């Protein structure tokens, strides 16, 4: 099992408040990410021997959450600033072939029997600035886009696709509404603030505390100020590092 995180990973913390129930990853540029104990699992509820888990800075899941891997053919890719509640379930695969006479895995019965290879989902991806409520379940192959909220106990079906900054809930999960008007959503995606270093977020922290729903013009003005701050920062420090799964940005 391979766990991949940011290039400035600085080791595990044993004195963090969440250390008793999670692996707390620290980063030299600031921030921590939390992986609850027992999070990575196979169908025998053992730590999987194969598979890849990507997690960016300042992301984590609550106690009792599980990502179930099947044969190491899928990855769970989690971006930055992802907040996950208690007892989440990421079922990356575990399918049975349903186009044959039986869905039973005859190979388990031995007796020199075989079964059709199980279908496979693509990777499951949770992008950046996502909040997932308690006991939500995500089946394989889905993508939760930037800025989304997933309601508690929602079921995200196989190959789920969200729209950025959408609020989804239900079983199966459906779009309830968007967090912000279209122009504000587009401006936030263009800003991509999660790409910036923690020091930049700290320096602009006051603007992250403003109500972005009360006045659209005011919201766009705040984003424009942040965009200019990003431009000035990059003029001095260069482009920020992008967290990616392989060559694909999360």
C-alpha positions as CSV (number, residue, x, y, z in Angstrom):
1,X,0.0,0.0,0.0
2,X,1.4,3.4,-1.0
3,X,0.5,6.7,0.6
4,X,1.5,9.8,-1.4
5,X,1.3,13.3,-0.1
6,X,2.9,16.7,-0.6
7,X,6.6,17.1,-1.4
8,X,7.2,19.0,1.9
9,X,5.9,16.2,4.1
10,X,7.8,16.5,7.4
11,X,6.7,13.4,9.3
12,X,4.1,12.2,11.7
13,X,3.1,14.1,14.8
14,X,2.6,12.2,18.1
15,X,1.6,15.2,20.2
16,X,-1.4,16.5,18.1
17,X,-4.9,16.3,19.7
18,X,-5.9,13.8,17.0
19,X,-2.8,11.6,17.3
20,X,-4.5,9.0,19.6
21,X,-7.0,8.1,16.8
22,X,-5.2,9.1,13.6
23,X,-2.0,9.4,11.7
24,X,-1.3,13.1,11.7
25,X,0.9,14.2,8.8
26,X,2.9,17.4,9.1
27,X,4.3,19.7,6.5
28,X,7.3,22.0,6.6
29,X,5.3,24.9,5.1
30,X,2.5,24.5,7.6
31,X,-0.7,22.5,8.1
32,X,-1.5,18.9,8.9
33,X,-3.6,16.1,7.4
34,X,-5.3,13.3,9.4
35,X,-5.8,9.7,8.3
36,X,-7.8,7.8,10.9
37,X,-6.5,4.5,12.2
38,X,-7.9,1.6,10.1
39,X,-8.9,3.9,7.3
40,X,-7.2,1.9,4.5
41,X,-8.8,-1.5,4.3
42,X,-9.5,-4.5,2.0
43,X,-12.6,-6.7,1.9
44,X,-11.2,-8.7,4.9
45,X,-10.9,-5.5,6.9
46,X,-7.1,-5.8,6.9
47,X,-4.7,-3.2,5.6
48,X,-4.4,-3.7,1.9
49,X,-1.2,-4.9,0.4
50,X,-1.6,-3.0,-2.9
51,X,-3.2,0.3,-3.9
52,X,-2.4,4.0,-3.8
53,X,-3.9,6.7,-1.6
54,X,-3.1,10.4,-2.3
55,X,-3.9,13.1,0.3
56,X,-3.0,16.8,0.1
57,X,-2.3,19.1,3.0
58,X,-5.0,20.1,5.5
59,X,-7.3,17.2,4.6
60,X,-8.6,14.5,6.8
61,X,-11.5,12.2,7.8
62,X,-13.3,11.4,11.0
63,X,-13.0,8.4,13.3
64,X,-14.4,5.2,11.9
65,X,-14.0,6.2,8.2
66,X,-12.9,3.5,5.7
67,X,-11.5,3.4,2.2
68,X,-12.0,-0.1,0.9
69,X,-9.5,-1.2,-1.7
70,X,-10.0,-4.2,-4.0
71,X,-6.9,-5.8,-5.6
72,X,-5.1,-2.4,-5.8
73,X,-6.5,-1.5,-9.1
74,X,-8.1,1.8,-7.9
75,X,-6.7,4.8,-6.2
76,X,-8.4,7.3,-3.8
77,X,-7.2,10.8,-4.6
78,X,-7.9,13.5,-2.1
79,X,-6.9,17.1,-2.6
80,X,-6.3,19.9,-0.2
81,X,-8.5,21.3,2.5
82,X,-10.9,18.4,2.5
83,X,-13.0,18.0,5.6
84,X,-14.5,14.6,6.2
85,X,-17.0,13.6,8.9
86,X,-17.3,10.5,11.0
87,X,-17.7,7.0,9.6
88,X,-17.3,7.8,5.9
89,X,-17.2,5.0,3.4
90,X,-15.2,5.1,0.2
91,X,-15.9,1.8,-1.6
92,X,-13.4,1.9,-4.5
93,X,-14.6,-1.3,-6.2
94,X,-15.8,-4.6,-4.9
95,X,-18.1,-5.3,-7.9
96,X,-19.4,-8.6,-9.0
97,X,-20.1,-9.4,-12.7
98,X,-23.8,-9.1,-13.2
99,X,-24.0,-10.0,-16.9
100,X,-23.3,-13.7,-16.3
101,X,-25.8,-16.4,-15.0
102,X,-24.7,-15.8,-11.4
103,X,-23.0,-13.0,-9.5
104,X,-21.3,-15.5,-7.2
105,X,-17.5,-15.7,-7.1
106,X,-17.1,-19.4,-7.9
107,X,-13.3,-19.2,-7.3
108,X,-14.0,-18.7,-3.6
109,X,-15.6,-22.2,-3.6
110,X,-12.3,-23.7,-5.0
111,X,-13.0,-27.1,-6.7
112,X,-11.0,-25.8,-9.7
113,X,-13.8,-23.3,-10.5
114,X,-13.3,-19.8,-11.9
115,X,-15.5,-16.8,-12.4
116,X,-15.6,-13.9,-14.8
117,X,-13.2,-11.0,-13.8
118,X,-15.1,-8.4,-11.8
119,X,-15.8,-5.1,-13.5
120,X,-13.5,-2.2,-12.4
121,X,-14.2,1.4,-11.6
122,X,-11.9,4.2,-12.4
123,X,-10.1,6.1,-9.6
124,X,-12.2,8.0,-7.0
125,X,-11.3,11.7,-6.7
126,X,-12.2,14.3,-4.1
127,X,-10.8,17.6,-5.2
128,X,-10.1,20.7,-3.0
129,X,-12.1,22.6,-0.4
130,X,-14.7,19.8,0.0
131,X,-16.8,19.2,3.1
132,X,-18.3,15.7,3.5
133,X,-20.9,15.1,6.2
134,X,-21.0,12.2,8.6
135,X,-21.7,8.7,7.3
136,X,-21.7,9.6,3.7
137,X,-20.8,6.8,1.2
138,X,-19.0,7.2,-2.1
139,X,-19.0,4.3,-4.5
140,X,-16.1,3.9,-7.0
141,X,-15.2,6.0,-10.0
142,X,-16.7,9.2,-8.8
143,X,-15.4,12.8,-8.8
144,X,-16.3,15.4,-6.2
145,X,-15.4,18.8,-7.7
146,X,-13.8,21.8,-5.9
147,X,-15.8,23.5,-3.3
148,X,-18.6,21.0,-2.9
149,X,-20.6,20.0,0.2
150,X,-21.9,16.5,0.6
151,X,-24.7,16.1,3.1
152,X,-24.6,13.6,6.0
153,X,-25.6,10.0,5.1
154,X,-25.6,10.8,1.4
155,X,-25.0,8.0,-1.1
156,X,-22.8,8.9,-4.1
157,X,-23.5,6.3,-6.8
158,X,-20.8,4.7,-9.0
159,X,-19.2,7.2,-11.4
160,X,-20.8,10.1,-9.6
161,X,-20.0,13.6,-11.1
162,X,-20.6,16.8,-9.2
163,X,-20.4,20.4,-10.3
164,X,-18.0,22.8,-8.5
165,X,-19.4,24.5,-5.4
166,X,-22.6,22.3,-5.5
167,X,-24.4,21.1,-2.4
168,X,-25.5,17.5,-2.8
169,X,-27.6,15.3,-0.5
170,X,-29.8,12.2,-0.6
171,X,-29.7,8.6,-1.7
172,X,-28.7,8.8,-4.5
173,X,-27.1,12.2,-3.9
174,X,-28.6,15.0,-6.0
175,X,-27.8,18.7,-6.5
176,X,-29.7,20.7,-3.9
177,X,-28.3,24.1,-4.8
178,X,-25.1,26.0,-5.5
179,X,-23.1,27.7,-2.7
180,X,-22.6,30.9,-4.7
181,X,-23.9,32.6,-7.9
182,X,-22.3,31.5,-11.2
183,X,-20.0,34.5,-11.5
184,X,-18.7,34.0,-8.0
185,X,-18.1,30.3,-8.6
186,X,-16.2,31.0,-11.8
187,X,-14.1,33.6,-10.1
188,X,-13.2,31.2,-7.2
189,X,-12.2,28.5,-9.7
190,X,-10.0,30.9,-11.5
191,X,-8.5,32.0,-8.2
192,X,-7.8,28.4,-7.1
193,X,-6.7,29.6,-3.7
194,X,-5.9,26.1,-2.5
195,X,-2.9,26.1,-4.7
196,X,-1.3,28.8,-2.7
197,X,1.1,28.2,0.3
198,X,-0.1,28.4,3.8
199,X,1.8,31.6,4.4
200,X,-0.2,33.4,1.7
201,X,-3.5,32.1,3.2
202,X,-2.4,33.3,6.6
203,X,-1.5,36.8,5.2
204,X,-5.0,37.0,3.6
205,X,-6.9,35.2,6.3
206,X,-9.3,38.1,7.0
207,X,-10.7,37.8,3.4
208,X,-11.5,34.1,4.0
209,X,-13.9,35.1,6.9
210,X,-16.2,37.3,4.8
211,X,-19.8,36.3,3.9
212,X,-19.7,35.6,0.2
213,X,-23.4,35.2,-0.2
214,X,-24.7,38.5,1.1
215,X,-23.7,40.7,-1.9
216,X,-22.4,39.3,-5.2
217,X,-20.6,42.5,-6.1
218,X,-18.8,42.5,-2.8
219,X,-17.9,38.8,-3.2
220,X,-16.4,39.4,-6.6
221,X,-14.4,42.4,-5.2
222,X,-12.9,40.2,-2.5
223,X,-11.9,37.5,-5.0
224,X,-10.4,40.2,-7.2
225,X,-8.3,41.4,-4.3
226,X,-7.1,37.9,-3.6
227,X,-6.3,37.4,-7.3
228,X,-4.1,40.5,-7.2
229,X,-2.5,39.3,-4.0
230,X,-1.8,35.9,-5.7
231,X,-0.3,37.8,-8.7
232,X,2.0,39.8,-6.5
233,X,3.1,36.7,-4.5
234,X,3.9,34.8,-7.7
235,X,5.9,37.7,-9.1
236,X,8.3,37.3,-6.1
237,X,8.1,33.6,-5.3
238,X,7.1,32.0,-8.6
239,X,4.2,29.6,-9.3
240,X,3.2,27.4,-6.4
241,X,3.6,23.7,-6.3
242,X,0.5,21.8,-7.5
243,X,-0.5,18.6,-5.8
244,X,-1.2,15.8,-8.3
245,X,-1.9,12.1,-8.7
246,X,0.9,11.2,-11.0
247,X,0.8,13.8,-13.8
248,X,-2.9,14.8,-13.2
249,X,-3.6,17.7,-10.8
250,X,-6.2,16.9,-8.2
